[in-house]
Amino acid sequence: MANIELRYGDTHFYFDHDPSRFEVVTPQPAPPPMTDVEIGRRFDEPIGSAPLDEIIKHGDKILIVVPDATREAACGQVVNLLVRRLIAAGVGAADLSIIFATGIHRPVSPQERSEILTPFIAQRIRTIDHTPRDITRLVRIGETAGGVPIELNRALFEHDLVILIGGVSFHYFAGFTGGRKLVCPGLASTRTISGTHKIAFDCEKMSRRDGVGPGLLGGNPVHEAFVEAASHANPGFLFNTIVDDHGALIDLYCGHWLTSHENASSRLNERNSVAVNGKRTLVIASCGGYPYDINMIQAHKTLDAATRACEEGGTVILLAECRDGLGRDDFLKWFDVENSGDLAIRLCGSYQVNGQTAWSLLTKAERFEVRIVTELPEAKTAAMRMQKFGSLAAALEGLDSRSGYILPSAARLKIDA
């Protein structure tokens, strides 16, 4: 027997398994975490851009854009080194601001603010919250080529230099997180976020649009809309982080906001794309713990990855704590339908961003038996057509004859079967 640790929130389950029955699916072995010295070298070797020291001008007001608590990006280490370097270059602390790219997510809490930035930075540098419905803090730029209104946070245009910091991971329809997503949807209005996300759904086919999916940038219409919107903010520099299973920084690509993101995405695709030897009837998938399982909307990304390795009609056991609940108070309303086809009709008639996530989740719950180990109330998991269990052992009952895959950090994987 072999033993594996499967993370769940801030804790874990230990699972003793027979290696002849289960295959563990993981990315390439991670290199050691980067040291501050190694990170400093990357600062000085940007991709497609002059070094920051040559970009900064005396008296510049600088805005640093960072992700919220739903992302694991090793942001604190990079922000700390960046702020120190900027101040050493003559930038005054009063000329620095940090804004959280929350999109339509909830605001970051005071504790999360310190965790994302480190207490040292959180106590010394002004921070800004983004509110996607506050028209006084939004600027209307125009429209995308597809007619989506472009409305972005005013702070992007009140500073001389915008620096983005974000983690790169797979996204189930935008291809990858990070990069342009820090501006759009991260600092966009509700209308812009809704309009760009709607592109992912084809209301003629009543299904996902061609060209969108994890690991896809070229020809992905959602990615292209994000890029078009973000280009109006003209970011001056971007730091793209890649982290290991424990959130430690293992790779960093910085420089031009488009080129460096493409390089980082390509590298992540190389090390975190895994080809499995056929689909199996049972898949056990951990999101990788907090923050990947902070809520159901985020945990759905793990379910998306897990189902790619599961036979049609098979069983997926999803380990997702969901300490923040569903992620949106109105998320559950989308499941008040007969089936995913009805949800698709409703979605096309009155589109909302999280309705598309609900549709994606429901299609999986219809095609697979989804057993979830979670802190969510059973009434809510049942409404989403998932069976709740109190432990991994309980979820495995009756499945002794099944062979399958174990995905310890499914949120960070792209499965090719």
C-alpha positions in Angstrom: 0.0 0.0 0.0 1.1 3.6 -0.6 0.0 6.7 1.3 -0.8 10.1 -0.2 -1.7 13.4 1.3 -4.7 15.1 -0.3 -5.2 18.7 0.8 -8.5 20.1 2.0 -8.7 23.7 3.0 -5.8 24.1 5.5 -5.9 20.5 6.5 -5.6 17.2 4.5 -6.8 13.6 4.2 -4.3 10.8 4.2 -5.3 8.1 1.7 -3.8 4.6 1.7 -4.2 3.1 -1.7 -3.1 0.2 -3.8 -0.7 1.5 -6.6 -1.9 -1.3 -8.9 -5.5 0.1 -8.6 -4.8 3.9 -8.5 -2.4 6.0 -10.6 -1.3 9.3 -9.1 -1.4 12.1 -11.7 0.9 15.1 -11.0 2.8 17.8 -12.9 6.5 17.5 -13.5 8.6 17.6 -10.3 8.9 21.1 -9.1 12.3 22.8 -8.8 13.3 24.4 -5.4 11.6 27.7 -4.5 13.3 30.7 -6.0 15.5 32.8 -3.7 15.3 36.6 -3.5 18.6 36.7 -5.4 17.2 34.6 -8.2 14.1 36.7 -8.4 16.3 39.8 -8.6 18.1 38.4 -11.6 14.8 37.9 -13.4 13.9 41.6 -12.6 17.0 42.5 -14.6 16.3 40.2 -17.5 12.8 41.1 -18.7 11.2 39.7 -21.8 10.3 42.1 -24.6 10.9 45.2 -22.3 13.5 47.4 -20.9 14.4 46.8 -17.3 12.2 48.5 -14.7 15.0 50.8 -13.7 15.0 52.3 -17.2 11.2 52.6 -17.4 10.7 54.5 -14.1 10.9 58.3 -14.3 11.5 60.6 -11.4 8.2 61.7 -9.8 6.2 58.8 -11.4 3.1 57.7 -9.6 3.0 53.9 -9.8 0.1 51.5 -9.5 0.8 47.9 -8.7 -2.1 45.4 -9.5 -2.3 42.2 -7.6 -4.7 39.3 -7.5 -7.3 38.6 -4.7 -7.5 35.8 -2.2 -8.9 33.3 -4.7 -5.5 33.0 -6.4 -2.2 31.4 -5.2 0.5 33.5 -6.8 3.4 33.9 -4.3 2.6 37.6 -4.7 3.9 38.7 -1.3 7.5 37.8 -2.1 7.5 39.6 -5.5 5.7 42.7 -4.1 8.1 43.0 -1.3 11.2 42.9 -3.5 9.5 45.2 -6.1 8.6 47.9 -3.6 12.0 47.9 -2.0 13.6 48.2 -5.4 11.3 51.0 -6.5 12.0 53.0 -3.3 15.7 52.4 -3.7 15.3 53.8 -7.2 13.9 57.0 -5.8 10.2 56.4 -5.9 8.5 57.7 -2.7 6.2 55.4 -0.8 3.5 58.1 -1.1 3.7 57.7 -4.9 2.9 53.9 -4.7 -0.5 52.4 -4.6 -1.6 48.7 -4.8 -5.0 47.7 -6.1 -6.6 44.3 -5.8 -8.0 42.8 -9.1 -11.1 41.3 -7.6 -13.4 41.5 -10.7 -16.8 40.5 -9.4 -15.4 38.6 -6.4 -15.9 39.9 -2.9 -13.4 42.4 -1.5 -10.3 41.1 0.3 -10.4 41.0 4.1 -7.8 42.8 6.3 -6.2 39.4 7.0 -6.1 38.5 3.4 -4.6 41.8 2.6 -1.6 41.1 4.8 -1.3 37.5 3.5 -1.3 38.6 -0.1 1.1 41.6 0.3 3.0 40.6 3.6 2.3 42.6 6.7 5.3 44.8 6.0 3.9 46.1 2.7 0.2 46.1 3.8 1.1 48.5 6.7 3.2 50.9 4.6 1.7 51.2 1.1 -1.8 52.6 0.2 -4.2 49.9 -1.0 -7.3 50.3 -3.2 -10.3 48.0 -3.5 -12.0 47.6 -6.8 -15.8 47.8 -7.0 -17.1 46.8 -10.4 -20.5 48.6 -10.0 -19.1 51.9 -8.7 -19.6 54.2 -11.7 -17.6 57.0 -10.0 -14.5 54.8 -10.1 -14.9 53.5 -13.6 -13.9 55.0 -17.0 -15.7 54.2 -20.2 -13.0 53.7 -22.9 -15.1 52.5 -25.9 -16.0 49.1 -27.1 -14.2 45.9 -28.3 -14.4 44.9 -31.9 -17.2 42.6 -30.9 -19.2 45.4 -29.3 -18.5 44.8 -25.6 -18.3 48.0 -23.6 -14.8 48.6 -22.1 -15.1 50.1 -18.6 -12.1 50.0 -16.4 -11.1 51.2 -13.0 -10.1 54.9 -13.0 -6.9 54.2 -11.0 -5.4 52.6 -14.1 -5.4 56.1 -15.7 -4.5 58.1 -12.6 -1.0 56.7 -12.4 2.0 57.2 -14.7 3.0 53.5 -14.6 0.9 50.4 -14.1 2.7 47.2 -13.0 0.9 43.9 -12.9 1.7 40.9 -10.7 -0.2 37.7 -11.1 0.0 33.9 -11.1 -0.3 31.8 -14.2 -2.5 28.7 -14.0 -5.0 27.0 -16.3 -8.4 28.5 -16.8 -11.2 26.4 -18.1 -12.3 28.8 -20.9 -9.8 31.8 -20.9 -6.9 29.4 -21.4 -4.7 30.8 -18.6 -5.1 33.1 -15.6 -2.8 36.1 -15.0 -1.5 38.6 -17.5 -4.3 40.6 -19.2 -6.9 39.1 -16.7 -5.5 41.3 -14.0 -7.0 44.3 -15.9 -9.9 42.6 -17.6 -11.9 41.1 -15.8 -9.9 42.0 -12.7 -10.4 45.8 -12.8 -13.3 46.0 -15.2 -17.0 46.9 -14.7 -19.7 44.4 -14.2 -20.9 45.1 -17.8 -17.4 44.5 -19.3 -16.9 41.4 -17.3 -20.3 40.0 -18.3 -19.8 40.9 -21.9 -16.3 39.3 -22.3 -17.3 36.2 -20.4 -20.4 35.7 -22.5 -18.2 35.2 -25.5 -17.3 31.8 -24.1 -20.8 30.5 -24.6 -22.3 29.8 -28.0 -26.1 30.4 -27.8 -26.6 28.8 -31.2 -25.1 25.5 -30.2 -26.2 26.0 -26.6 -22.7 24.9 -25.5 -19.1 26.1 -25.0 -17.8 28.2 -28.0 -15.1 26.6 -30.2 -11.6 27.8 -29.4 -12.1 28.3 -25.7 -10.7 25.9 -23.1 -7.7 25.3 -20.7 -4.3 25.9 -22.2 -5.7 27.8 -25.3 -4.6 31.3 -26.2 -4.3 31.4 -30.0 -7.7 31.7 -31.6 -9.4 31.9 -28.2 -12.0 34.7 -28.5 -12.3 35.2 -24.8 -8.6 35.7 -24.5 -8.6 38.1 -27.4 -11.4 40.2 -25.9 -9.5 40.4 -22.6 -6.3 41.5 -24.4 -8.2 44.1 -26.4 -9.8 45.6 -23.2 -6.5 45.5 -21.2 -4.5 47.1 -23.9 -6.3 50.4 -23.2 -4.7 50.5 -19.8 -1.3 50.1 -21.4 0.4 48.2 -18.5 4.1 49.1 -18.3 5.4 45.9 -16.8 4.2 42.5 -15.8 5.4 39.8 -13.3 4.1 36.3 -14.1 4.6 33.8 -11.3 4.4 30.0 -11.3 4.0 28.3 -8.0 4.3 24.7 -6.7 1.7 22.7 -4.8 2.4 24.5 -1.6 2.3 28.0 -3.1 6.0 28.6 -3.3 7.4 30.6 -6.2 9.3 28.2 -8.6 9.4 30.3 -11.8 9.1 33.9 -12.8 8.6 35.6 -16.2 8.6 39.4 -16.3 8.6 42.1 -18.9 6.1 43.2 -21.6 2.6 42.5 -20.4 1.7 40.3 -23.4 5.0 38.7 -24.4 6.0 37.7 -20.9 2.6 36.2 -20.2 2.7 34.1 -23.4 6.2 32.8 -22.3 4.9 32.0 -18.8 1.8 30.3 -20.2 3.9 28.2 -22.5 6.1 27.0 -19.7 3.2 26.2 -17.5 1.7 24.2 -20.3 4.9 22.2 -20.6 5.2 21.3 -17.0 1.5 21.0 -15.9 -0.1 19.3 -18.9 -0.4 15.6 -18.2 -1.4 12.9 -20.7 -3.2 10.0 -19.0 -3.4 6.5 -20.4 -7.1 6.4 -21.1 -10.0 7.4 -19.0 -11.1 5.5 -15.9 -14.3 4.9 -14.0 -13.1 6.6 -10.8 -11.2 9.9 -10.3 -10.3 11.2 -6.8 -9.5 14.9 -7.1 -8.3 17.4 -4.5 -8.4 21.1 -5.5 -5.0 21.4 -3.7 -6.4 23.0 -0.6 -6.9 26.7 0.2 -7.3 28.9 -1.8 -8.1 26.6 -4.7 -11.2 25.3 -2.7 -12.1 28.6 -1.1 -15.6 28.3 -2.7 -17.6 26.2 -5.1 -17.1 28.5 -8.1 -13.4 28.1 -7.7 -13.6 24.4 -6.9 -15.5 23.8 -10.1 -12.2 24.3 -12.0 -10.9 21.1 -10.3 -14.1 19.3 -11.3 -13.5 20.4 -14.8 -10.0 18.9 -14.8 -11.1 15.7 -13.1 -13.9 14.9 -15.5 -11.4 15.0 -18.4 -9.8 11.8 -17.0 -13.1 10.1 -16.1 -15.1 7.7 -18.3 -18.6 8.9 -19.2 -20.9 7.8 -16.4 -18.0 7.2 -14.0 -17.5 8.6 -10.5 -15.6 11.7 -9.5 -14.8 12.3 -5.8 -14.2 16.0 -5.3 -12.4 17.2 -2.1 -13.4 20.9 -1.7 -13.8 22.6 1.7 -15.6 25.7 0.4 -15.1 27.8 3.5 -16.6 30.8 1.7 -19.6 28.8 0.6 -20.7 29.0 -3.0 -18.7 32.1 -4.0 -21.9 34.1 -4.9 -25.1 34.3 -2.9 -27.1 34.0 -6.2 -25.2 31.0 -7.6 -27.7 28.4 -6.5 -30.6 30.0 -8.3 -29.3 28.7 -11.6 -29.8 25.1 -10.6 -33.6 25.6 -10.2 -34.1 24.0 -13.6 -34.9 20.6 -15.0 -31.6 20.1 -16.7 -28.5 21.8 -18.2 -30.4 22.4 -21.5 -33.0 24.5 -19.7 -30.2 26.3 -17.9 -28.5 27.1 -21.2 -31.8 28.6 -22.5 -32.1 30.7 -19.4 -28.5 31.7 -19.6 -28.8 32.9 -23.2 -32.0 34.8 -22.3 -30.5 36.6 -19.3 -26.7 36.1 -19.2 -24.7 36.4 -16.0 -21.1 35.3 -15.5 -21.8 32.8 -12.8 -24.6 31.3 -14.7 -22.1 29.9 -17.2 -20.1 28.3 -14.3 -23.4 26.8 -13.1 -24.1 25.4 -16.5 -20.6 23.9 -16.8 -21.0 22.3 -13.3 -24.5 20.9 -14.1 -23.4 19.3 -17.3 -20.7 17.5 -15.4 -23.1 16.4 -12.7 -25.4 15.0 -15.4 -22.6 13.1 -17.1 -20.8 11.8 -14.1 -21.6 10.7 -10.5 -20.1 13.5 -8.5 -19.4 12.8 -4.8 -18.2 15.8 -2.9 -16.5 16.0 0.5 -17.1 19.5 1.6 -18.3 21.9 4.3 -21.2 23.0 2.2 -24.7 22.1 3.5 -26.2 19.0 2.0 -29.2 21.0 0.7 -26.9 23.0 -1.5 -24.8 20.1 -2.8 -28.1 18.2 -3.6 -29.4 21.2 -5.5 -26.2 21.1 -7.7 -26.8 17.4 -8.2 -23.8 16.3 -6.2 -23.8 13.8 -3.3 -22.2 15.1 -0.1 -20.0 12.9 2.1 -18.3 13.7 5.4 -15.0 12.0 4.6 -13.0 10.5 1.8 -13.5 7.0 3.3 -17.3 7.5 3.2 -17.2 8.7 -0.4 -15.3 5.6 -1.4 -17.9 3.2 0.0 -19.2 0.8 -2.7 -16.4 1.6 -5.1 -14.0 -1.2 -4.1 -14.0 -2.7 -7.6 -13.1 0.5 -9.4 -9.6 1.5 -10.6 -8.8 5.1 -11.2 -6.7 8.2 -10.9 -5.7 10.3 -8.0 -5.3 14.0 -8.7 -3.6 15.7 -5.6 -3.6 19.2 -7.1 -6.2 19.0 -10.0 -6.8 22.8 -10.1 -3.2 23.2 -11.4 -3.4 20.5 -14.1 -4.5 20.2 -17.7 -5.5 16.6 -18.4 -5.1 15.2 -21.9 -6.8 11.8 -22.2 
